[in-house]
Amino acid sequence: MRSSTRQTFKLLPELFGDGRMAEIFSAERTVLAWLRTEAALARAQAKEGVIGHEDADAIEAACVPGSVDLPRLWSEAVNVGYPILPLVRMISAALPEGPNGRVHYGATTQDIMDTGLALQMGEALDHLAGLLGAFGDAVAGLVAAHAGTVVAARTHAQQAVPTTFGAKMAVLLAEAARQRERTAAAARRVRVVSLFGAGGTSAAMGARSSAVRAGLAGLLGLRTTEVPWHVARDGVAEFGVTCASLAATAARFAREVVDLSRTEVGEVREAGGHHRGASSTMPQKANPIGCEAVIGMSGTAGALSSGLFRAMEAGHERAAGEWQVEWYVVPLLAELAAGALATAADVAAGLRVFPEAMRANLDAEGGLIMAEAYMMRLAPALGRERAHDLVYRAAHEARAHGRALADALRDVAGPEELRSLGALPIPPESYIGDAEAICAAALDAWRKDT
């Protein structure tokens, strides 16, 4: 089976794509999925007496890559608009009289292509689940190692209150655990056979259509169905959205690493190496190139996935152009999601974390990050609103004159308020709430199903 060499060069997946996913959706594997479907169809029909067993044996033997000339297949498919007619002719040409007239019996083009796609999408989601597992395991390592590593929580890109780096990663790990459930559910749903003929009624197959369809599904490891899905593309859209969502989870991690590795922050950094992330002109640079690739792949996947909602608009009993959207979008979505997860896993596994920088940044504004802690210490005696106003005045004073918040509080607070405040300053390590418990819960949830 010879492959076409007419390919558009795509730099992003070329550099950061996933080889196994590219193989799953390669031309050779796509045609092989169609051949498997045609062979299994003949076998299922023979079992139900639609064709003879000898014919099925011959058809199965002919449904092999050696029967197919790929360049010719694509050339003839351009004329037909679809590749199954020339594929069936090539299979038939490899058969003697008799069985050559039993190939593709009662099926339609989209039955074969959709069943083949179901095989590919199922395998792709299984592979994505494995990549997600590796990413989650690497994140879990960060959660466990840094459950108590104090860092500034940031809201609206500003320092908020203390947390731990492990707790930040625990939120991501819990997201990965939910993504694992979604991926498994999608993998079950996409594995469904299609065999309903020209108008979706199975008229050409006759009374034995349901049994043949169930037999075909069983031979291919798919679920059967009694309702056609030629134009019901919600399952394919779910596959695409799952891919885009997985890539987005990887990108959320990547964005966090990019932000925390800024020169002015310096709390984490991607793994180093000779010329890793280097600039052609600035010798000092070590750019977060893994994270950049993840963000790029996720952004592309999110945009591409929207095309599948357009494909869902297909009307009547067969699409008139909407189906073709899937031909381009689905393989790319799968490869982008795989590349994003694999690259993010590598970044997480090699991430360098700098607790000293995290601790130094907690003091970046003279302890203003502890404002809520002071307010809550005052609240039992003053009430929350009065306590808020007092600390607000102190924070304004501290920021305006470059002072430490604890010193400003001593100036604005009265004797009773100072007694309520107790020892000053309050250390950030004492105000991390349930951060370590959050880490333990996220780790437990991730590990219990691993």
HELIX and SHEET records of a PDB file:
HELIX    1   1 LEU A   11  PHE A   16  1                                   6    
HELIX    2   2 GLY A   19  ILE A   24  1                                   6    
HELIX    3   3 ALA A   27  LYS A   47  1                                  21    
HELIX    4   4 HIS A   53  ALA A   62  1                                  10    
HELIX    5   5 PRO A   65  SER A   67  5                                   3    
HELIX    6   6 LEU A   70  VAL A   80  1                                  11    
HELIX    7   7 ILE A   84  ALA A   93  1                                  10    
HELIX    8   8 PRO A   99  GLY A  101  5                                   3    
HELIX    9   9 THR A  109  ALA A  145  1                                  37    
HELIX   10  10 PHE A  165  VAL A  190  1                                  26    
HELIX   11  11 GLY A  206  ARG A  208  5                                   3    
HELIX   12  12 SER A  209  LEU A  220  1                                  12    
HELIX   13  13 ASP A  234  LEU A  260  1                                  27    
HELIX   14  14 ILE A  289  ALA A  311  1                                  23    
HELIX   15  15 GLU A  322  GLY A  350  1                                  29    
HELIX   16  16 PRO A  355  LEU A  362  1                                   8    
HELIX   17  17 LEU A  368  MET A  370  5                                   3    
HELIX   18  18 ALA A  371  LEU A  382  1                                  12    
HELIX   19  19 ARG A  384  HIS A  401  1                                  18    
HELIX   20  20 LEU A  405  VAL A  412  1                                   8    
HELIX   21  21 PRO A  415  LEU A  421  1                                   7    
HELIX   22  22 PRO A  428  SER A  430  5                                   3    
HELIX   23  23 ALA A  435  LYS A  448  1                                  14    
SHEET    1   A 2 VAL A 150  THR A 155  0                                        
SHEET    2   A 2 GLN A 158  THR A 164 -1                                        
SHEET    1   B 2 VAL A 268  ARG A 269  0                                        
SHEET    2   B 2 ARG A 352  VAL A 353 -1                                        
END                                                                             
